[in-house]
C-alpha cells in the first residue's frame, strides 16, 4: 500500500510504501537510520542488517543525500520522534541517486543559501516555514468564506498608483503606460459596492530600495473591503481575523512550530480584543522611551514600532494618524479633521506593521478636493471617483502583509525566508 508520511498514523502495524527523498542518514554498527522526507513531512526509517541482508544494508549505508527512493516497511509508534512514528524498513528501491548535493548539513552563508533557494526549500526549517504560510492562507480563506465575503481578484497591471506614490514598476501596455500593482485596494472598493463584503489575495509590487528584514520587492497581500462598515467595526474584523489565523496555526502546525523552535506561549495569548493606542499617545510613548528625534506629524520607523509593541503583550492598533502622512482616500475624523480614521496593527516581538487599514472617504466633494490636492485629476482615476457618485456608502478596508505575518507567527527573523522565491533589491535569481 502506498501512502505519505503525513498519513502514517493511520497505518500503525501495517507495511506501506512511501516515495521519499533522503534528507540525511547515519549508521551505527548493524543499524542505519534514514531521515526521509516526502513533501508532507519528515520521518525516520530504521534499516536493520539482520532483517534486510548484507547487500541491501550496504546499499542503504551508501545512499547519498537527496537521492530519491521508494521505501517499504512497517509503521511503528515512536514517542521520541516529533512525528510520533517511524518505519521499520524491509526494502527500498533507488529511483535516482543524487551526487554532490550542494546544501550539506554543515553551516552555509545566507547568499549561498539564497543562490540555492530552489534546493534550500527542501530543508526541515524552510519546509516548516512554508507549511505555516500555507496554514495562514488556508485559515484566511476559511475566515472570510465563513463570514460571507466574496473573493475578487483585482488586476496586477494597472494604469495608476493605489496610493499616489512613485515606488512603482513601470512597463508599457502596448502604446500606454502601465504599472505593476502595489495594492488591489481601489479595485476592491469597487467590488465592495457590488458584493458588500469582499477580499482579495494576490501579489503586489513595490519599487522601494529597502534592504531591511521587513521588506520585499514582491509580496502577497490579503485585502478585504466592506460596504456599510465604519472604522470601529473594521478594527473588530481585523482582530478577529488575526486571532483566527494565529489559533489555526497553533492547532494545525504543532510539528512545524516545534521544528522552528518557536516559543508558542506568546502566540497562545493572541486572542481578540487587541489593545489600541492613538497616534498622539504613541508619539508620547516613544519619546518617553528615549526617541526624542520624532515629532508629531512624522511616521514611525521600525525602532519606534518595536518600542510601542514592547508595551503590550498582544498586537496593538495605532489609530488616528495625521492626514498628511496617510493616503488620500482615508476619511478624516469628523471631530478632528487633521487626523484620519485609520489604524496600523503592530505585531509583537519587533515584527512591525502587519496590517494597515482605514475608513474610506465616501463624500464626493471631499474626494474631489483630495484629487486636486494630490494631482489625481487625470482619466486614470475617473472610475474611482464614480464610486462616490453612484450610491456612495460608508465603507472600510485593510490590507495584511502575508510575509510579515508568516515571519511573526513562525518566529523567523527575515521575510526572505517566508516566501518561496524572494525578490529582493539585488536578487532576481532563482
C-alpha positions in Angstrom: 0.0 0.0 0.0 1.4 3.4 -1.0 0.9 6.3 1.4 2.6 9.5 2.6 4.4 10.5 5.8 1.5 12.7 6.9 -0.8 9.7 6.8 1.3 7.0 8.6 -0.7 7.4 11.8 -3.5 5.6 10.0 -1.2 2.6 9.2 0.4 1.6 12.5 1.4 -2.1 12.3 0.9 -2.2 8.5 3.5 -2.5 5.8 3.4 0.5 3.5 5.5 2.1 0.7 6.4 5.8 0.6 8.1 7.7 -2.2 10.7 9.9 -0.4 14.0 11.7 -0.6 16.9 11.0 1.8 17.4 14.2 3.8 20.2 12.7 5.9 21.4 9.4 7.3 23.7 7.9 10.0 24.7 4.4 10.8 25.6 2.6 14.0 27.1 -0.9 13.6 24.4 -3.0 12.2 21.7 -0.4 12.0 21.2 2.5 9.6 19.0 5.5 10.3 17.5 7.1 7.3 15.9 10.6 7.6 13.2 10.6 5.0 11.1 13.4 3.6 8.3 13.2 1.1 6.9 16.8 1.0 4.2 16.1 3.5 6.6 15.6 6.4 9.8 14.1 7.8 10.2 10.6 9.2 12.9 8.2 10.3 13.4 4.8 8.6 15.3 2.1 10.6 17.3 -0.3 8.5 18.5 -3.4 10.4 21.2 -5.5 8.8 19.8 -8.8 10.2 16.3 -8.0 8.7 17.4 -6.7 5.3 20.5 -8.7 4.4 24.2 -7.7 3.9 23.9 -6.5 0.3 20.8 -4.3 0.9 22.3 -3.0 4.2 25.5 -1.8 2.5 23.4 -0.2 -0.2 21.5 1.7 2.5 24.7 2.9 4.1 25.9 4.2 0.7 22.8 6.2 0.0 23.6 9.9 -0.8 21.8 13.0 0.4 18.7 13.9 -1.6 18.6 10.6 -3.5 15.0 9.6 -4.3 13.6 6.2 -3.4 10.6 4.1 -2.7 10.9 2.8 0.9 8.8 -0.1 2.1 8.4 -1.1 5.8 6.2 -1.4 8.8 4.9 1.7 10.7 5.5 1.7 14.4 4.9 4.3 17.1 8.0 6.2 18.4 7.3 8.7 21.2 10.8 10.2 20.8 10.1 11.3 17.2 8.3 14.7 16.6 6.1 12.8 14.2 5.4 10.1 16.8 6.1 7.3 14.3 8.9 5.7 12.4 9.3 3.0 9.8 11.0 -0.4 10.2 12.4 -0.7 6.7 12.1 -4.1 4.9 13.1 -3.0 1.4 13.8 0.1 -0.7 14.3 0.9 -4.4 16.5 3.7 -5.5 14.8 6.0 -8.1 17.6 8.4 -8.7 21.0 8.8 -7.0 21.9 12.4 -6.2 25.6 13.2 -6.5 27.3 16.1 -4.6 24.2 17.8 -3.3 25.3 21.3 -2.6 23.5 22.0 0.7 25.1 19.7 3.2 24.4 19.5 7.0 27.2 22.0 7.7 26.6 25.7 8.0 26.2 27.8 4.9 26.1 31.5 4.3 22.9 33.4 3.5 24.0 34.3 0.0 24.9 30.7 -0.8 21.5 29.5 0.5 19.6 32.2 -1.4 21.5 31.2 -4.6 20.3 27.7 -4.0 16.8 28.7 -2.8 15.3 26.1 -5.2 17.0 23.4 -3.1 17.0 25.2 0.3 13.2 24.8 0.3 13.7 21.1 1.0 15.3 21.7 4.4 13.3 21.0 7.5 13.3 24.6 8.7 12.2 26.1 5.3 9.7 23.3 4.9 8.2 24.3 8.3 8.0 28.0 7.4 6.2 27.2 4.1 3.7 24.9 5.9 3.0 27.8 8.4 2.5 30.1 5.4 0.1 27.5 3.8 -1.9 27.3 7.0 -2.2 31.1 7.3 -3.6 31.1 3.7 -6.0 28.2 4.4 -7.2 29.9 7.6 -7.6 33.2 5.7 -10.0 31.6 3.1 -11.8 29.8 5.9 -12.4 33.0 7.9 -13.6 35.2 5.0 -15.7 32.4 3.4 -17.3 31.6 6.7 -18.1 35.3 7.3 -19.9 35.9 4.0 -17.1 37.5 2.0 -16.7 37.1 -1.8 -13.2 36.7 -3.2 -12.5 39.1 -6.0 -9.2 39.2 -8.0 -8.0 42.8 -8.8 -5.7 43.3 -11.8 -1.9 43.1 -11.4 -1.4 45.5 -14.4 -2.9 48.9 -13.6 -2.9 52.4 -15.1 -2.4 54.2 -11.9 -1.0 54.0 -8.3 -3.1 53.0 -5.4 -1.6 55.4 -3.0 -0.1 58.1 -5.3 3.5 57.1 -4.6 6.3 56.9 -7.1 7.5 53.5 -5.9 6.0 51.7 -9.0 7.4 49.3 -11.6 6.7 50.9 -14.9 6.0 48.9 -18.1 4.5 49.5 -21.5 1.0 48.3 -22.1 1.1 48.3 -25.9 1.1 52.1 -26.5 0.1 53.1 -22.9 1.9 53.4 -19.7 1.2 50.7 -17.1 2.4 49.7 -13.6 2.6 46.6 -11.6 0.1 46.8 -8.8 1.2 48.0 -5.4 -2.3 47.3 -3.9 -5.6 46.0 -5.1 -7.5 48.2 -2.7 -9.1 50.7 -5.1 -10.5 47.9 -7.2 -11.7 46.1 -4.1 -13.7 49.2 -3.1 -15.4 48.9 -6.5 -16.0 45.2 -5.8 -17.5 46.0 -2.3 -20.0 48.3 -3.9 -21.1 45.3 -6.0 -20.9 42.4 -3.4 -20.9 44.1 0.0 -18.0 42.2 1.6 -15.1 41.1 -0.5 -11.4 40.1 -0.1 -8.5 39.6 -2.4 -5.3 37.6 -2.1 -2.5 38.2 -4.6 0.9 39.6 -5.3 1.8 43.2 -5.0 5.0 45.1 -6.0 6.9 48.0 -4.5 9.9 49.5 -6.2 11.3 50.5 -2.9 15.1 50.3 -2.5 15.0 48.9 1.0 17.2 46.2 2.5 15.6 45.8 5.9 14.4 42.4 7.2 10.8 43.5 6.8 10.8 44.4 3.1 10.4 42.5 -0.1 10.0 43.8 -3.7 7.3 41.3 -4.4 5.0 40.2 -1.6 1.4 39.0 -1.1 -1.4 40.9 0.4 -4.8 39.9 1.8 -7.1 42.9 1.2 -10.7 42.8 2.5 -13.1 45.7 1.8 -16.5 46.1 3.4 -19.5 48.3 2.5 -21.7 49.8 5.2 -18.9 49.4 7.7 -17.3 52.0 9.8 -13.7 52.2 11.2 -14.5 50.7 14.6 -16.3 47.7 13.0 -13.4 47.2 10.7 -11.0 47.0 13.7 -13.1 44.2 15.2 -12.9 42.3 11.9 -9.1 42.7 11.8 -8.6 41.4 15.4 -11.0 38.5 14.9 -9.2 37.6 11.6 -5.7 37.7 13.1 -6.8 35.8 16.2 -8.3 33.1 14.0 -5.2 32.8 11.9 -2.9 32.5 14.9 -5.0 30.0 16.7 -5.3 27.9 13.5 -1.5 27.8 13.1 -1.2 26.7 16.8 -3.7 24.0 16.3 -2.6 22.6 12.9 1.2 23.3 12.8 2.5 22.0 16.1 5.2 19.9 14.4 6.3 22.8 12.3 6.4 25.3 15.1 8.4 22.8 17.2 10.9 22.4 14.3 11.3 26.1 14.2 11.9 26.3 17.9 9.0 28.8 18.2 8.0 29.7 21.8 4.2 29.3 21.4 3.3 30.8 24.8 3.2 34.3 23.4 1.1 33.1 20.5 -1.4 31.4 22.7 -2.3 34.8 24.1 -3.2 36.2 20.7 -7.0 36.5 21.0 -9.3 39.4 20.4 -9.7 42.1 21.5 -6.4 43.8 20.9 -5.2 47.0 22.7 -5.4 50.4 20.9 -3.3 53.5 21.3 -3.8 56.8 19.5 -1.0 58.2 17.3 -0.8 61.1 19.8 -0.2 58.7 22.7 2.1 56.6 20.7 4.3 59.7 20.0 4.4 60.4 23.7 5.2 56.8 24.5 8.2 56.6 22.1 9.5 59.9 23.5 9.4 58.5 27.0 11.4 55.5 25.7 14.2 57.8 24.6 13.3 58.6 21.0 13.5 62.4 21.2 14.0 62.7 17.4 10.4 62.1 16.4 7.8 64.8 16.3 4.0 64.9 15.8 3.4 64.6 12.0 6.1 62.1 11.3 5.7 58.5 10.6 7.0 55.7 12.8 10.1 53.8 11.8 10.9 50.2 12.8 12.6 51.1 16.1 9.6 53.2 17.1 7.1 50.4 16.2 9.2 47.9 18.2 9.2 50.3 21.3 5.4 50.6 21.1 4.9 46.9 20.7 7.0 46.2 23.8 4.5 48.0 25.9 1.8 45.4 25.1 1.5 41.6 25.1 -0.7 41.4 22.0 -0.7 43.1 18.6 -1.6 46.8 19.1 -3.6 49.1 16.9 -2.1 52.6 16.5 -5.1 54.7 15.5 -5.8 58.2 14.0 -2.6 59.2 12.2 -2.2 62.7 10.8 -3.9 63.0 7.4 -0.8 64.5 5.8 1.2 61.2 6.2 -1.6 58.9 5.1 -3.2 58.0 1.7 -5.5 60.4 0.0 -8.6 58.1 0.3 -8.7 57.9 4.1 -11.7 59.5 5.8 -10.9 62.4 8.2 -12.1 62.1 11.8 -15.3 64.2 11.9 -14.3 65.6 15.3 -10.7 66.3 14.4 -10.1 66.7 10.6 -6.3 66.8 10.9 -6.3 63.1 11.6 -7.9 60.2 9.7 -9.9 57.2 10.7 -7.2 54.7 10.3 -5.1 52.2 12.2 -1.9 50.2 11.7 -1.7 46.9 13.6 1.8 46.3 15.0 2.9 42.7 15.7 4.7 41.9 19.0 8.4 40.9 19.2 9.7 43.5 16.8 7.9 42.3 13.6 6.4 45.7 12.9 3.3 46.6 11.0 1.3 43.7 9.6 -2.0 45.5 8.8 -2.8 48.9 7.5 -6.5 49.9 7.3 -8.9 52.8 7.3 -12.4 54.0 6.7 -12.5 55.4 3.2 -13.8 58.8 2.1 -17.4 58.4 0.9 -18.2 62.0 0.3 -18.0 63.0 -3.4 -17.0 66.6 -2.8 -14.3 65.8 -0.3 -12.8 63.2 -2.7 -12.8 65.7 -5.5 -10.8 68.0 -3.1 -8.4 65.2 -2.4 -7.9 64.6 -6.1 -6.9 68.2 -6.6 -4.5 68.2 -3.6 -2.8 65.1 -4.8 -2.9 65.9 -8.5 -5.1 62.9 -9.4 -7.3 64.7 -11.9 -6.3 62.6 -14.9 -8.5 60.0 -16.5 -6.7 57.1 -14.7 -8.7 57.8 -11.5 -12.0 58.8 -13.1 -13.6 55.4 -12.4 -12.6 55.6 -8.7 -14.3 58.9 -8.2 -17.5 57.5 -9.7 -17.8 55.1 -6.8 -18.7 58.2 -4.7 -21.0 59.4 -7.5 -23.3 56.4 -7.8 -24.7 55.1 -4.5 -21.8 56.0 -2.1 -21.9 54.4 1.3 -19.7 54.3 4.4 -17.0 51.6 3.8 -13.8 50.4 5.3 -11.0 48.0 4.5 -7.5 46.9 5.3 -4.5 45.0 3.9 -2.5 42.3 5.7 1.1 41.6 4.5 1.4 37.8 4.4 5.2 37.5 4.6 5.5 39.7 7.7 2.7 37.7 9.3 4.4 34.5 8.5 7.7 35.8 10.0 6.0 36.8 13.2 4.0 33.7 13.7 6.8 31.3 12.8 9.5 33.4 14.7 11.7 33.8 11.6 13.9 36.9 11.6 13.8 37.9 7.9 10.9 37.9 5.5 13.2 36.5 2.8 12.5 33.0 4.4 8.7 33.5 4.4 8.1 33.4 0.6 9.2 30.5 -1.7 11.3 32.6 -4.1 12.0 36.1 -2.6 12.5 39.1 -4.8 14.9 41.4 -3.0 16.7 44.7 -4.0 19.6 42.8 -5.5 18.1 39.4 -6.1 16.1 38.1 -9.1 17.6 34.6 -9.1 16.5 31.9 -8.8 
